[in-house]
Amino acid sequence: MVHKILVVEDDPTLRLVLRDNLQSEGYQVAVAADGASAIGRARATIPDLIVLDLTLPDHDGFELLPILRSLGQIPIIVLSARAQ
């Protein structure tokens, strides 16, 4: 069984690096560059794991957490360059 991971990251370079590295490890990877896309992709694919950036152009990652958690018990790893 191939595990599905959703990467939510607005930085195109980091998004590409994460996608490529996870795919090379055998994961099926979907990507989203903003909060609206993340919600849509999460609902469409129901991933096994979400890697979530907190700083997105249209949503704060903290706002997305309850929405994404409402889809089921999907583990979420938070990525952030914030100092706090």
Rosetta blueprint (number, residue, H / E / L):
1 M L
2 V L
3 H L
4 K E
5 I E
6 L E
7 V E
8 V E
9 E L
10 D L
11 D L
12 P H
13 T H
14 L H
15 R H
16 L H
17 V H
18 L H
19 R H
20 D H
21 N H
22 L H
23 Q H
24 S H
25 E L
26 G L
27 Y L
28 Q E
29 V E
30 A E
31 V E
32 A E
33 A L
34 D L
35 G H
36 A H
37 S H
38 A H
39 I H
40 G H
41 R H
42 A H
43 R H
44 A H
45 T H
46 I L
47 P L
48 D L
49 L E
50 I E
51 V E
52 L E
53 D E
54 L L
55 T E
56 L L
57 P L
58 D L
59 H L
60 D E
61 G H
62 F H
63 E H
64 L H
65 L H
66 P H
67 I H
68 L H
69 R H
70 S L
71 L L
72 G L
73 Q L
74 I L
75 P L
76 I E
77 I E
78 V E
79 L E
80 S L
81 A L
82 R L
83 A L
84 Q L
